[in-house]
Amino acid sequence: MAAASDRPTLVPCTPENIPEQLRKLRRWAPWAAPWSDERQKYDKVPRRASNPACGLSNLSAAGWVSFDEAMAVYKERPDIIAGVGFLMTGVKGIVGIDLDHCVVNGEIAPWAHEIAAQLDSYTEISPSGTGLHVWVLGDLPEDWAAKLPGAEKVNGKEPGLDVYGGGKRFLTLTGERVPGTRATLRPVREGFLDSLKAKYHNGRRKAELLALAVPNVAGMEVPHLDDLDLPTRAYAYMTEGPNEGEDRSHRLISVGVALAKAGLSPEMALAVMVDNEHTMETALSKRNYDYDKAVEYLWTQHCRRGAAIVEEDAVLTYEHLVGDSGLPVAPPAKAEPTLEELLGGEPAEVAIDSPDFFEALDDEPEAPPASRDLAPVGLKKRFAFESVGQFLRRPPAQWIIKGLLPRASLAVLYGASGSGKTFFALDIAGCVARGAEWRGVPVAQGTVAYVVAEGASGFRDRAHAYCRQHKIDPDSFPVRILADAPNMMNNTDVTDIIAALKDLGPLAVVFLDTYARVMGNGNENEAQDVNRVVRNCDLIHKATGAIVVLVHHTGKDTTSGARGSSALRAAADAEIEVSRAKAFRTATITKMKDGQDEAEFKFQLASIAIGVDEEGEETTSCVVEHMADTPKENKVGGLPEITGKAQLAVYKLFGEHFSIAETTREAFLELARNHLESGRSPNWRKNINQPLDALIRTGHIIEAGEYLKLNTKM
């Protein structure tokens, strides 16, 4: 173990030398430098600026701050913070080249000098003083790394070359610029990075080969922690993180065992641990913040091993676990397949060590029973039947807005272009955020997140109008808006949007407007693509507790419901159709798993002045004004009785020709002109339009966009 006095001195940070191109991005964090006796080097661990004692994940930009905020922590906490670092995860247009072990007594090795000179961009000394970091402008398809076995070693360590351009990494910056190099990032010469890779990259390294044995759990649907029967300490670790000074390796294996005991397969346990920020952060810190190695570490050391421990436990009786002293003793060592064995190499015996075994196994110790004649301890059953009484004692369905918006996973709100569906969605969002009654129905108040994936300018006007109508201070209105289009088919985007949503705290509703824009390159008509989006929406629900509302379009045939595969409707807990008539609009509940279908809510759009444009003319937008339900209803169809000879004639003619199909207004007017007596008058258009509009207002005929159709739900 190296004494503190024998350890190398880290290079301090000189902030004024760090290029503005990097400083202006909100991708910074302070980092700590715990000493690793095993590797004889400092680890670099990003910390939260708000609480420097806590680690920070580099899986997404959540929690990363501005350069000035990170530097403030660096200056205020020299006791635990060694420098500042830049998050490379998901970055575009920036590439960082890490030249390891290439500087001795200020002299740069020839191979590194050649690379830095050809890159001709901002270059600085690494924190250890033995490497270089070169930053360039450019794009990299994927990160890569190489060892240089022929190069001269530095302090007994083999030089290496790592090139990062968007992978799950962060890079430290010192501002210790190499004299004679550029002060700013320069565009990399076309083709240079490819030639660099061709020259130095020596194929897959051993770590990459080993990673092939790790299952791909990206996008896998994971259960919510509250739905798993986890011991208190394992649950606390995954929801709150490790306690200060706690042995995180032992706690991590206890989590692996707890997940296995909860009935999860090793693959599902891995998906849960990768999805959890605390277990993933621990794994990253144990593997020098290399994402692939961290996942491999969770798989081999904690998921497979946890399953093996539980399997061993399933055939152990109390006598095996307790010796004469009454204290736990280790069971016979059990062989654990190594990575080499998994890859087809020579097998090696690795025993499950006793401390880890019982740290995990005895998560919540209980007093020994009086009798030692016990049956083997088994795994938790995945399927457990319950009595009718138990089933009936389950809590009833809960609502955010009773009859309209359940506390569930997914809802779809759809309508034709111009039907008013986004206005209706904003009206719901506003009522939930304010806790105001919706059409006289109490609303469970909660924060709302609204993703405006298209039409941000128009939505801005609508939000402005809503705040004016209800006399709301926009800065205190608990609706959070994202004017961007996360790709719900892309795992990285899904991970990032979940992290951003979790930063908002508890949420009630998340709107994604529109479904088509957040589907990326997915196909609405392909059930496989639809199910992937639905699964990722469910991940948002599980992470935030909010119902996800997809705002969607109808197809060309407006009578066929929402556009695309029926898999979307099948997965939705609720579905609402917004349609437009000439005099009003209607929101109809077309599906409600735990409520009543076919409820209808009429509304109209009222114009609100929101300002003045550059030419001095008044600008307006619209807000929802709810209309009372029609009071006069017949006993059969729920619609007012048709009164008047003209209405009856128009309704009869429409039913005879368009009982199934739909038509345009103009086409029907021409038909009526040739068949109705009123069509012979000089004012024939008015004589037909008036009763037709009356039938539309009463709901006997539905006007959706430019088409008319008979209401067949009577």
VOTORKOL-91894 format. One record per residue (C-alpha): x, y, z; residue in one letter; residue number from 0. Coordinates in pm, whole numbers. Layout:
<rs>
        u        v        w   aa     i
        X        Y        Z    A   NUM
...
</rs>
This chain:
<rs>
        u        v        w   aa     i
        0        0        0    M     0
      150      333     -104    A     1
      182      596      165    A     2
        9      925       93    A     3
      346     1097       64    S     4
      454      854     -210    D     5
      153      918     -429    R     6
      183     1145     -734    P     7
       59     1502     -716    T     8
     -242     1581     -933    L     9
     -226     1871    -1178    V    10
     -444     2161    -1051    P    11
     -714     2312    -1270    C    12
     -648     2638    -1457    T    13
    -1002     2736    -1566    P    14
     -913     3037    -1783    E    15
     -730     2811    -2032    N    16
    -1024     2576    -2090    I    17
    -1187     2666    -2426    P    18
    -1516     2853    -2424    E    19
    -1651     2594    -2672    Q    20
    -1659     2345    -2382    L    21
    -1726     2585    -2095    R    22
    -2055     2708    -2246    K    23
    -2209     2357    -2238    L    24
    -2398     2234    -1932    R    25
    -2203     1909    -1905    R    26
    -1975     1963    -1608    W    27
    -1921     1809    -1268    A    28
    -1657     1818     -996    P    29
    -1470     1491     -942    W    30
    -1303     1322     -649    A    31
     -979     1122     -663    A    32
     -979      826     -424    P    33
     -651      635     -435    W    34
     -660      275     -563    S    35
     -389       56     -411    D    36
     -481     -219     -655    E    37
     -413       -8     -965    R    38
     -165      229     -797    Q    39
     -347      528     -937    K    40
     -619      777     -857    Y    41
     -972      686     -960    D    42
    -1174      973    -1104    K    43
    -1527      977     -960    V    44
    -1776     1248    -1069    P    45
    -1968     1403     -780    R    46
    -2291     1599     -756    R    47
    -2235     1974     -739    A    48
    -2533     2006     -502    S    49
    -2388     1742     -268    N    50
    -2019     1666     -335    P    51
    -2027     1367     -102    A    52
    -2257     1185     -346    C    53
    -2151     1021     -671    G    54
    -2296     1120    -1007    L    55
    -2385      882    -1289    S    56
    -2243      942    -1637    N    57
    -2528      752    -1805    L    58
    -2705     1078    -1889    S    59
    -2673     1454    -1846    A    60
    -2911     1454    -1549    A    61
    -2741     1623    -1253    G    62
    -2453     1765    -1456    W    63
    -2413     2140    -1423    V    64
    -2253     2449    -1576    S    65
    -1878     2500    -1581    F    66
    -1900     2783    -1325    D    67
    -2105     2568    -1084    E    68
    -1855     2282    -1108    A    69
    -1559     2519    -1058    M    70
    -1725     2674     -752    A    71
    -1739     2332     -585    V    72
    -1377     2264     -688    Y    73
    -1266     2585     -516    K    74
    -1487     2543     -209    E    75
    -1416     2175     -136    R    76
    -1045     2106     -197    P    77
    -1068     1844       79    D    78
    -1265     1604     -142    I    79
    -1268     1751     -495    I    80
     -966     1717     -724    A    81
    -1088     1880    -1045    G    82
    -1369     1922    -1296    V    83
    -1477     1696    -1580    G    84
    -1684     1710    -1900    F    85
    -1959     1456    -1982    L    86
    -1905     1286    -2318    M    87
    -2222     1073    -2301    T    88
    -2440     1150    -2603    G    89
    -2232     1449    -2710    V    90
    -2238     1549    -3078    K    91
    -1965     1731    -3267    G    92
    -1692     1697    -3003    I    93
    -1425     1427    -2978    V    94
    -1181     1378    -2693    G    95
     -855     1185    -2748    I    96
     -687     1049    -2435    D    97
     -316      965    -2480    L    98
     -218      759    -2174    D    99
      131      728    -2024    H   100
      314      934    -2285    C   101
      477     1212    -2077    V   102
      794     1167    -1868    V   103
      953     1464    -1691    N   104
      775     1701    -1927    G   105
      892     1517    -2240    E   106
      620     1390    -2475    I   107
      677     1049    -2634    A   108
      729     1063    -3014    P   109
      414      866    -3096    W   110
      198     1101    -2887    A   111
      374     1412    -3018    H   112
      299     1300    -3374    E   113
      -73     1247    -3303    I   114
     -112     1579    -3118    A   115
       71     1769    -3392    A   116
     -148     1626    -3667    Q   117
     -468     1694    -3473    L   118
     -350     2057    -3427    D   119
     -615     2147    -3168    S   120
     -649     2228    -2798    Y   121
     -416     1994    -2604    T   122
     -359     1978    -2227    E   123
     -176     1773    -1967    I   124
     -391     1511    -1791    S   125
     -441     1528    -1411    P   126
     -176     1260    -1352    S   127
       82     1465    -1545    G   128
      172     1158    -1751    T   129
      -83     1186    -2033    G   130
     -235     1424    -2286    L   131
     -595     1513    -2367    H   132
     -659     1649    -2716    V   133
    -1001     1800    -2795    W   134
    -1127     1844    -3152    V   135
    -1447     1929    -3337    L   136
    -1583     1630    -3527    G   137
    -1806     1324    -3510    D   138
    -1718      968    -3411    L   139
    -1941      671    -3501    P   140
    -1832      483    -3189    E   141
    -1569      509    -2916    D   142
    -1258      294    -2947    W   143
     -937      229    -2761    A   144
     -599       71    -2826    A   145
     -287      -35    -2640    K   146
       60       40    -2778    L   147
      264     -262    -2669    P   148
      568     -148    -2870    G   149
      586      197    -2711    A   150
      809      275    -2414    E   151
      638      224    -2079    K   152
      591      511    -1835    V   153
      634      419    -1467    N   154
      598       58    -1570    G   155
      262      121    -1743    K   156
      187       50    -2105    E   157
       84      353    -2314    P   158
     -264      361    -2460    G   159
     -492      560    -2685    L   160
     -865      618    -2614    D   161
    -1093      810    -2851    V   162
    -1432      926    -2719    Y   163
    -1715     1092    -2908    G   164
    -2050     1018    -2743    G   165
    -2000      698    -2542    G   166
    -2090      673    -2175    K   167
    -1780      845    -2037    R   168
    -1659     1166    -1884    F   169
    -1318     1325    -1935    L   170
    -1128     1544    -1691    T   171
     -991     1884    -1787    L   172
     -702     2066    -1622    T   173
     -652     2372    -1842    G   174
     -277     2297    -1833    E   175
     -237     2370    -2205    R   176
       66     2227    -2379    V   177
      281     2520    -2500    P   178
      255     2580    -2872    G   179
      -84     2410    -2913    T   180
     -411     2576    -3008    R   181
     -617     2762    -2747    A   182
     -946     2646    -2903    T   183
    -1098     2330    -3049    L   184
    -1028     2293    -3421    R   185
    -1216     2075    -3674    P   186
    -1044     1743    -3722    V   187
     -907     1683    -4071    R   188
    -1143     1467    -4278    E   189
    -1054     1100    -4257    G   190
     -785     1150    -3991    F   191
     -971      970    -3711    L   192
    -1034      676    -3945    D   193
     -666      657    -4034    S   194
     -573      683    -3666    L   195
     -799      390    -3588    K   196
     -662      186    -3877    A   197
     -307      244    -3754    K   198
     -349      188    -3380    Y   199
     -672        1    -3310    H   200
     -583     -365    -3266    N   201
     -928     -519    -3291    G   202
    -1136     -627    -2999    R   203
     -962     -624    -2668    R   204
    -1014     -897    -2413    K   205
    -1263     -688    -2218    A   206
    -1470     -640    -2532    E   207
    -1461    -1011    -2609    L   208
    -1571    -1092    -2257    L   209
    -1857     -847    -2288    A   210
    -2001    -1063    -2567    L   211
    -2113    -1307    -2297    A   212
    -2326    -1038    -2128    V   213
    -2693    -1045    -2236    P   214
    -2832     -737    -2410    N   215
    -3096     -591    -2177    V   216
    -3136     -256    -2356    A   217
    -3503     -163    -2371    G   218
    -3611     -459    -2157    M   219
    -3922     -384    -1953    E   220
    -3834     -397    -1583    V   221
    -4063     -433    -1282    P   222
    -4107     -147    -1037    H   223
    -3915     -192     -712    L   224
    -4238     -153     -514    D   225
    -4374     -460     -690    D   226
    -4084     -677     -571    L   227
    -4063     -838     -231    D   228
    -3723     -694     -140    L   229
    -3560     -690      206    P   230
    -3549     -348      370    T   231
    -3176     -292      328    R   232
    -3172     -395      -39    A   233
    -3473     -173     -113    Y   234
    -3313      121       71    A   235
    -2989       79     -124    Y   236
    -3171       87     -459    M   237
    -3393      385     -369    T   238
    -3162      597     -153    E   239
    -2810      477     -233    G   240
    -2536      346        0    P   241
    -2475      479      348    N   242
    -2152      668      409    E   243
    -1864      429      476    G   244
    -2068      124      374    E   245
    -1898     -160      185    D   246
    -2069     -112     -149    R   247
    -1947     -442     -297    S   248
    -2115     -636      -18    H   249
    -2432     -432      -52    R   250
    -2434     -490     -428    L   251
    -2413     -868     -394    I   252
    -2694     -851     -138    S   253
    -2904     -671     -401    V   254
    -2823     -946     -653    G   255
    -2937    -1210     -405    V   256
    -3249    -1012     -313    A   257
    -3352     -983     -679    L   258
    -3296    -1355     -732    A   259
    -3501    -1434     -421    K   260
    -3776    -1212     -560    A   261
    -3803    -1458     -850    G   262
    -3614    -1260    -1116    L   263
    -3398    -1438    -1370    S   264
    -3033    -1326    -1388    P   265
    -3113    -1144    -1713    E   266
    -3405     -956    -1558    M   267
    -3198     -880    -1248    A   268
    -2933     -728    -1475    L   269
    -3194     -512    -1648    A   270
    -3316     -389    -1309    V   271
    -2963     -311    -1185    M   272
    -2861     -134    -1506    V   273
    -3183       70    -1489    D   274
    -3117      170    -1125    N   275
    -2895      476    -1076    E   276
    -2748      360     -742    H   277
    -2645        7     -843    T   278
    -2516      133    -1178    M   279
    -2320      413    -1014    E   280
    -2153      163     -780    T   281
    -2064      -62    -1074    A   282
    -1925      230    -1273    L   283
    -1706      340     -983    S   284
    -1574      -17     -949    K   285
    -1482      -32    -1318    R   286
    -1323      309    -1363    N   287
    -1642      448    -1520    Y   288
    -1623      219    -1822    D   289
    -1990      150    -1905    Y   290
    -1942     -186    -2078    D   291
    -1715     -316    -1803    K   292
    -1961     -197    -1540    A   293
    -2246     -392    -1701    V   294
    -2023     -699    -1731    E   295
    -1931     -657    -1362    Y   296
    -2299     -652    -1259    L   297
    -2375     -956    -1474    W   298
    -2090    -1184    -1366    T   299
    -2031    -1076    -1007    Q   300
    -2381     -994     -888    H   301
    -2662    -1122    -1111    C   302
    -2523    -1468    -1197    R   303
    -2358    -1494     -859    R   304
    -2673    -1385     -676    G   305
    -2872    -1652     -859    A   306
    -2608    -1913     -768    A   307
    -2625    -1816     -400    I   308
    -3003    -1843     -394    V   309
    -2986    -2178     -576    E   310
    -2743    -2299     -310    E   311
    -2971    -2165      -38    D   312
    -3266    -2354     -183    A   313
    -3114    -2689      -84    V   314
    -2961    -2588      251    L   315
    -3127    -2675      579    T   316
    -3075    -2484      902    Y   317
    -2805    -2730     1012    E   318
    -2596    -2632      709    H   319
    -2619    -2264      799    L   320
    -2560    -2282     1176    V   321
    -2270    -2453     1350    G   322
    -2245    -2566     1711    D   323
    -2177    -2208     1818    S   324
    -2510    -2093     1673    G   325
    -2330    -1862     1428    L   326
    -2349    -1890     1050    P   327
    -2078    -2088      878    V   328
    -1997    -2105      511    A   329
    -2145    -2392      307    P   330
    -1918    -2598       85    P   331
    -1759    -2382     -183    A   332
    -1939    -2392     -511    K   333
    -1769    -2351     -846    A   334
    -1871    -2038    -1037    E   335
    -1804    -2030    -1412    P   336
    -1550    -1765    -1504    T   337
    -1566    -1535    -1805    L   338
    -1300    -1743    -1980    E   339
    -1513    -2054    -1925    E   340
    -1819    -1876    -2064    L   341
    -1621    -1790    -2375    L   342
    -1504    -2144    -2425    G   343
    -1163    -2114    -2262    G   344
    -1013    -2325    -1988    E   345
    -1244    -2342    -1681    P   346
    -1120    -2203    -1353    A   347
    -1269    -2267    -1010    E   348
    -1392    -1954     -829    V   349
    -1549    -2018     -491    A   350
    -1820    -1796     -344    I   351
    -1638    -1636      -53    D   352
    -1796    -1659      289    S   353
    -1823    -1288      383    P   354
    -2001    -1192       63    D   355
    -2219    -1499       82    F   356
    -2359    -1423      424    F   357
    -2363    -1047      386    E   358
    -2609    -1111      106    A   359
    -2790    -1411      249    L   360
    -2860    -1268      593    D   361
    -2997     -930      484    D   362
    -3256     -922      762    E   363
    -3141    -1173     1028    P   364
    -3401    -1329     1251    E   365
    -3370    -1519     1577    A   366
    -3319    -1896     1527    P   367
    -3640    -2097     1564    P   368
    -3680    -2337     1852    A   369
    -3676    -2638     1626    S   370
    -3397    -2695     1373    R   371
    -3596    -2948     1173    D   372
    -3674    -2713      883    L   373
    -3770    -2769      525    A   374
    -3540    -2629      257    P   375
    -3578    -2261      187    V   376
    -3730    -2210     -157    G   377
    -3752    -1931     -412    L   378
    -4040    -1688     -414    K   379
    -4321    -1808     -640    K   380
    -4376    -1599     -948    R   381
    -4747    -1682     -968    F   382
    -4951    -1673     -648    A   383
    -5327    -1727     -648    F   384
    -5546    -1547     -395    E   385
    -5895    -1601     -263    S   386
    -6194    -1405     -392    V   387
    -6198    -1218      -61    G   388
    -5833    -1119      -97    Q   389
    -5895    -1013     -454    F   390
    -6197     -800     -358    L   391
    -5995     -626      -87    R   392
    -5763     -483     -350    R   393
    -5798     -104     -377    P   394
    -6045       16     -642    P   395
    -5937      203     -954    A   396
    -5810      553     -880    Q   397
    -5850      865    -1088    W   398
    -5668     1187    -1166    I   399
    -5990     1313    -1327    I   400
    -6276     1072    -1258    K   401
    -6426      931    -1574    G   402
    -6161     1088    -1797    L   403
    -5803     1028    -1680    L   404
    -5721      724    -1463    P   405
    -5411      666    -1250    R   406
    -5275      419    -1500    A   407
    -4991      369    -1743    S   408
    -5102      488    -2090    L   409
    -5375      696    -2252    A   410
    -5424      798    -2615    V   411
    -5590     1127    -2710    L   412
    -5650     1148    -3084    Y   413
    -5835     1346    -3345    G   414
    -5816     1483    -3697    A   415
    -5597     1783    -3776    S   416
    -5777     2096    -3659    G   417
    -6009     1905    -3426    S   418
    -5871     2084    -3120    G   419
    -5698     1788    -2955    K   420
    -5394     1988    -2835    T   421
    -5623     2259    -2691    F   422
    -5814     1984    -2511    F   423
    -5490     1827    -2387    A   424
    -5367     2162    -2254    L   425
    -5701     2214    -2078    D   426
    -5655     1879    -1900    I   427
    -5293     1961    -1818    A   428
    -5390     2299    -1674    G   429
    -5666     2159    -1453    C   430
    -5437     1887    -1314    V   431
    -5154     2133    -1251    A   432
    -5387     2381    -1078    R   433
    -5597     2120     -900    G   434
    -5902     2297    -1045    A   435
    -6228     2117    -1112    E   436
    -6278     1986    -1463    W   437
    -6641     2025    -1574    R   438
    -6741     2019    -1207    G   439
    -6540     1701    -1132    V   440
    -6272     1718     -858    P   441
    -5915     1681     -988    V   442
    -5614     1527     -809    A   443
    -5351     1801     -833    Q   444
    -5002     1716     -958    G   445
    -4715     1841    -1168    T   446
    -4754     1790    -1543    V   447
    -4478     1746    -1800    A   448
    -4567     1834    -2159    Y   449
    -4335     1731    -2444    V   450
    -4407     1957    -2741    V   451
    -4248     1749    -3015    A   452
    -4393     1963    -3295    E   453
    -4547     2306    -3331    G   454
    -4365     2469    -3039    A   455
    -4451     2821    -3159    S   456
    -4823     2746    -3175    G   457
    -4815     2574    -2838    F   458
    -4645     2881    -2692    R   459
    -4943     3093    -2800    D   460
    -5189     2842    -2658    R   461
    -5010     2828    -2324    A   462
    -5001     3209    -2320    H   463
    -5377     3222    -2382    A   464
    -5447     2964    -2111    Y   465
    -5248     3162    -1852    C   466
    -5433     3481    -1949    R   467
    -5773     3315    -1931    Q   468
    -5712     3177    -1582    H   469
    -5499     3470    -1453    K   470
    -5197     3244    -1390    I   471
    -4838     3352    -1331    D   472
    -4651     3145    -1598    P   473
    -4343     3113    -1374    D   474
    -4538     2949    -1093    S   475
    -4760     2731    -1314    F   476
    -4665     2365    -1240    P   477
    -4662     2256    -1605    V   478
    -4311     2181    -1733    R   479
    -4260     2206    -2110    I   480
    -3997     2041    -2328    L   481
    -3981     2173    -2685    A   482
    -3796     1874    -2827    D   483
    -3872     1535    -2979    A   484
    -3720     1245    -2781    P   485
    -3712      928    -2990    N   486
    -3914      666    -2803    M   487
    -3760      398    -3025    M   488
    -3409      487    -2906    N   489
    -3285      350    -2574    N   490
    -3049      641    -2510    T   491
    -3326      897    -2566    D   492
    -3562      701    -2341    V   493
    -3300      684    -2066    T   494
    -3232     1057    -2098    D   495
    -3598     1163    -2099    I   496
    -3668      946    -1794    I   497
    -3373     1106    -1611    A   498
    -3501     1454    -1704    A   499
    -3855     1368    -1589    L   500
    -3732     1223    -1259    K   501
    -3549     1551    -1194    D   502
    -3890     1725    -1194    L   503
    -3998     1528     -887    G   504
    -4335     1348     -853    P   505
    -4544     1377    -1169    L   506
    -4912     1318    -1240    A   507
    -4924     1327    -1621    V   508
    -4670     1324    -1905    V   509
    -4801     1436    -2246    F   510
    -4612     1335    -2562    L   511
    -4746     1553    -2845    D   512
    -4746     1405    -3102    T   513
    -4703     1029    -3107    Y   514
    -4581     1039    -3468    A   515
    -4297     1280    -3384    R   516
    -4171     1087    -3080    V   517
    -4177      759    -3271    M   518
    -3861      851    -3463    G   519
    -3812      614    -3754    N   520
    -4070      369    -3620    G   521
    -4368      258    -3828    N   522
    -4712      331    -3679    E   523
    -4855       37    -3873    N   524
    -4606     -218    -3738    E   525
    -4721     -379    -3412    A   526
    -4359     -452    -3318    Q   527
    -4263      -83    -3335    D   528
    -4581       24    -3157    V   529
    -4520     -223    -2876    N   530
    -4167      -92    -2833    R   531
    -4295      263    -2786    V   532
    -4566      139    -2550    V   533
    -4304      -51    -2347    R   534
    -4089      260    -2318    N   535
    -4391      469    -2217    C   536
    -4451      213    -1946    D   537
    -4091      265    -1830    L   538
    -4169      636    -1795    I   539
    -4477      546    -1591    H   540
    -4279      315    -1363    K   541
    -4001      569    -1314    A   542
    -4227      869    -1246    T   543
    -4566      729    -1142    G   544
    -4731      944    -1413    A   545
    -4977      835    -1678    I   546
    -4834      894    -2026    V   547
    -5078     1055    -2271    V   548
    -4992     1013    -2639    L   549
    -5151     1285    -2854    V   550
    -5223     1125    -3190    H   551
    -5398     1166    -3527    H   552
    -5683      986    -3699    T   553
    -5624      822    -4034    G   554
    -5782      911    -4367    K   555
    -6084      707    -4263    D   556
    -6190      901    -3955    T   557
    -6442      629    -3863    T   558
    -6159      380    -3804    S   559
    -6020      549    -3494    G   560
    -5659      643    -3426    A   561
    -5411      606    -3711    R   562
    -5185      301    -3731    G   563
    -5174      -44    -3573    S   564
    -5451     -148    -3336    S   565
    -5178     -258    -3095    A   566
    -5175       99    -2959    L   567
    -5544       93    -2869    R   568
    -5509     -254    -2721    A   569
    -5231     -135    -2489    A   570
    -5400      189    -2379    A   571
    -5579      211    -2045    D   572
    -5789      498    -2184    A   573
    -5862      638    -2529    E   574
    -6024      973    -2608    I   575
    -6135     1090    -2953    E   576
    -6168     1463    -3024    V   577
    -6393     1549    -3320    S   578
    -6513     1873    -3470    R   579
    -6857     1983    -3575    A   580
    -6941     2321    -3724    K   581
    -7081     2467    -3401    A   582
    -6884     2274    -3138    F   583
    -6629     2002    -3069    R   584
    -6668     1675    -2882    T   585
    -6432     1463    -2673    A   586
    -6559     1105    -2661    T   587
    -6430      829    -2434    I   588
    -6381      546    -2683    T   589
    -6209      316    -2433    K   590
    -6176      308    -2053    M   591
    -6046      -11    -1894    K   592
    -6176       71    -1547    D   593
    -6462      305    -1630    G   594
    -6746      386    -1866    Q   595
    -6694      410    -2241    D   596
    -6874      649    -2477    E   597
    -6909      944    -2238    A   598
    -6910     1267    -2442    E   599
    -6794     1617    -2348    F   600
    -6883     1910    -2573    K   601
    -6665     2220    -2590    F   602
    -6584     2513    -2813    Q   603
    -6274     2723    -2869    L   604
    -6287     3086    -2760    A   605
    -6043     3343    -2893    S   606
    -5812     3521    -2645    I   607
    -5592     3823    -2723    A   608
    -5232     3749    -2625    I   609
    -5038     4047    -2762    G   610
    -4949     4260    -3062    V   611
    -4733     4158    -3358    D   612
    -4454     4356    -3528    E   613
    -4705     4540    -3743    E   614
    -4912     4648    -3445    G   615
    -5194     4404    -3512    E   616
    -5352     4205    -3230    E   617
    -5244     3841    -3199    T   618
    -5478     3579    -3061    T   619
    -5498     3215    -2966    S   620
    -5777     2996    -2833    C   621
    -5881     2832    -2509    V   622
    -6130     2558    -2431    V   623
    -6476     2664    -2315    E   624
    -6682     2370    -2197    H   625
    -7046     2343    -2308    M   626
    -7329     2201    -2105    A   627
    -7449     1855    -2199    D   628
    -7765     1853    -2411    T   629
    -8053     1843    -2159    P   630
    -8327     1701    -2379    K   631
    -8255     1335    -2450    E   632
    -8469     1057    -2587    N   633
    -8482      728    -2399    K   634
    -8315      516    -2662    V   635
    -8020      687    -2819    G   636
    -7923      956    -2568    G   637
    -7970     1229    -2836    L   638
    -8240     1497    -2864    P   639
    -8544     1407    -3069    E   640
    -8538     1534    -3426    I   641
    -8795     1807    -3468    T   642
    -8911     1981    -3781    G   643
    -8995     1857    -4127    K   644
    -8670     1986    -4287    A   645
    -8444     1811    -4031    Q   646
    -8634     1482    -4071    L   647
    -8602     1499    -4449    A   648
    -8229     1570    -4440    V   649
    -8168     1302    -4178    Y   650
    -8367     1040    -4373    K   651
    -8184     1118    -4699    L   652
    -7843     1110    -4527    F   653
    -7925      774    -4364    G   654
    -8039      621    -4692    E   655
    -7717      705    -4877    H   656
    -7450      724    -4606    F   657
    -7544      477    -4333    S   658
    -7192      331    -4344    I   659
    -6978      551    -4568    A   660
    -6891      916    -4514    E   661
    -6920     1211    -4749    T   662
    -6827     1574    -4784    T   663
    -7070     1858    -4723    R   664
    -7060     1969    -5086    E   665
    -7130     1617    -5213    A   666
    -7430     1587    -4980    F   667
    -7562     1930    -5080    L   668
    -7562     1825    -5446    E   669
    -7740     1502    -5353    L   670
    -8001     1686    -5146    A   671
    -8052     1946    -5418    R   672
    -8163     1671    -5655    N   673
    -8375     1475    -5405    H   674
    -8537     1722    -5164    L   675
    -8814     1967    -5234    E   676
    -8616     2241    -5060    S   677
    -8344     2191    -5321    G   678
    -8560     2350    -5589    R   679
    -8566     2689    -5419    S   680
    -8329     2972    -5521    P   681
    -8204     2961    -5159    N   682
    -8158     2584    -5179    W   683
    -7809     2591    -5022    R   684
    -7934     2775    -4712    K   685
    -8246     2558    -4692    N   686
    -8033     2242    -4673    I   687
    -7743     2376    -4466    N   688
    -7966     2498    -4181    Q   689
    -8126     2161    -4094    P   690
    -7794     1986    -4164    L   691
    -7615     2211    -3912    D   692
    -7893     2149    -3659    A   693
    -7843     1774    -3695    L   694
    -7468     1821    -3647    I   695
    -7526     2027    -3330    R   696
    -7753     1760    -3182    T   697
    -7501     1488    -3270    G   698
    -7714     1292    -3516    H   699
    -7459     1364    -3787    I   700
    -7089     1395    -3706    I   701
    -6862     1642    -3882    E   702
    -6495     1534    -3865    A   703
    -6270     1765    -4061    G   704
    -6413     1794    -4412    E   705
    -6620     1474    -4384    Y   706
    -6971     1402    -4257    L   707
    -7084     1068    -4118    K   708
    -7393      925    -3953    L   709
    -7378      880    -3575    N   710
    -7423      504    -3547    T   711
    -7380      492    -3168    K   712
    -7739      593    -3099    M   713
</rs>
